[in-house]
Amino acid sequence: VQLQASGGGLVQAGGSLRLSCAASGRTFGPVTMGWFRQAPGKQREFVATITSRSSTNYADSVKGRCTISRDNAKNTVYLQIDSLEPEDTAVYYCNLRDTNNYWGQGTQVTVSS
């Protein structure tokens, strides 16, 4: 499985971004897709996940500002982030879990104050 993330960029605080991650390859069983992020000097942290049944889960730090969704026909997961804060600056990584765990290459999100 390969994951291709896109949609990152430089945005002012208060703005919005929509990240996309397209998966290719064969998966096995129920698939959960999600986003994690890693800020400079920090460990990678959970942001949001969505299961094959579209059950969602969010980190407290983004709850109310993020919406994760998926298009199963396109094998794509999206992350809409609103009211961006400088603390959201990080490399955002797409993740897919079936019987294995896969990571995308990351997309940089930079929020200026």
C-alpha positions as CSV (number, residue, x, y, z in Angstrom):
1,V,0.0,0.0,0.0
2,Q,1.2,3.5,-0.9
3,L,-0.1,6.7,0.5
4,Q,0.2,10.1,-1.2
5,A,-0.5,13.1,0.9
6,S,-1.1,16.6,-0.4
7,G,-2.7,19.9,0.5
8,G,-0.2,21.3,3.0
9,G,1.1,24.8,2.8
10,L,1.7,28.2,4.4
11,V,-1.4,29.8,5.9
12,Q,-2.1,32.6,8.3
13,A,-3.6,31.9,11.7
14,G,-7.3,31.6,11.6
15,G,-7.2,30.2,8.1
16,S,-8.1,26.8,6.8
17,L,-6.5,23.9,5.0
18,R,-7.8,20.7,3.5
19,L,-5.3,17.8,3.4
20,S,-5.8,14.8,1.1
21,C,-4.3,11.3,1.2
22,A,-4.8,8.9,-1.7
23,A,-4.1,5.2,-1.0
24,S,-3.1,2.7,-3.7
25,G,-2.6,-1.0,-3.5
26,R,-4.4,-3.9,-2.0
27,T,-5.7,-3.8,1.5
28,F,-7.0,-6.6,3.7
29,G,-10.0,-6.4,6.0
30,P,-11.4,-3.3,7.7
31,V,-9.3,-0.2,7.0
32,T,-8.8,2.7,9.4
33,M,-7.3,5.8,7.9
34,G,-6.0,8.8,9.8
35,W,-3.7,11.7,10.3
36,F,-0.8,12.2,12.7
37,R,1.5,15.2,12.9
38,Q,5.1,15.9,14.1
39,A,6.2,19.4,15.0
40,P,9.9,20.3,15.1
41,G,11.6,18.7,18.2
42,K,8.5,16.8,19.2
43,Q,7.2,13.3,18.8
44,R,4.6,12.3,16.3
45,E,1.2,12.7,17.7
46,F,-2.3,11.5,16.8
47,V,-4.7,14.0,15.1
48,A,-7.7,12.0,13.8
49,T,-8.8,8.7,12.5
50,I,-11.8,7.4,10.6
51,T,-12.8,3.7,10.5
52,S,-14.2,1.7,7.6
53,R,-17.6,2.4,9.1
54,S,-16.9,6.1,9.2
55,S,-16.5,6.3,13.0
56,T,-14.3,9.2,13.8
57,N,-11.9,10.0,16.6
58,Y,-10.1,13.3,17.2
59,A,-7.3,14.5,19.4
60,D,-8.5,17.0,22.1
61,S,-6.1,19.6,20.6
62,V,-8.0,19.7,17.3
63,K,-11.5,18.7,18.3
64,G,-14.1,21.2,17.0
65,R,-11.6,22.5,14.4
66,C,-10.9,19.4,12.4
67,T,-13.1,17.2,10.3
68,I,-11.9,13.9,8.9
69,S,-13.7,12.2,6.1
70,R,-13.1,9.5,3.5
71,D,-14.2,8.6,0.0
72,N,-14.0,4.9,-0.3
73,A,-14.5,4.9,-4.0
74,K,-11.4,7.0,-4.4
75,N,-9.5,5.4,-1.5
76,T,-8.9,8.9,-0.2
77,V,-9.0,10.4,3.3
78,Y,-9.4,14.1,3.9
79,L,-8.6,16.3,6.9
80,Q,-10.2,19.7,7.0
81,I,-8.6,22.0,9.5
82,D,-10.2,25.3,10.4
83,S,-9.2,28.1,12.7
84,L,-5.6,27.2,12.3
85,E,-3.2,28.1,15.1
86,P,0.6,28.5,15.0
87,E,0.7,25.4,17.3
88,D,-0.7,23.4,14.3
89,T,2.5,23.9,12.4
90,A,3.9,20.4,11.7
91,V,4.5,17.8,9.1
92,Y,1.2,15.9,8.7
93,Y,1.4,12.2,8.0
94,C,-1.3,10.0,6.6
95,N,-1.8,6.6,8.1
96,L,-3.6,3.5,6.9
97,R,-4.1,0.4,9.1
98,D,-5.5,-2.9,7.9
99,T,-3.5,-6.0,9.0
100,N,-0.5,-3.8,8.6
101,N,0.4,-0.2,9.3
102,Y,1.3,2.2,6.5
103,W,2.6,5.8,6.4
104,G,2.6,8.4,3.8
105,Q,5.5,10.8,3.1
106,G,4.1,13.7,5.0
107,T,2.9,17.2,4.0
108,Q,4.1,20.4,5.7
109,V,1.6,22.7,7.3
110,T,3.0,26.0,8.5
111,V,0.7,28.5,10.3
112,S,2.0,32.1,10.6
113,S,0.9,34.3,13.4
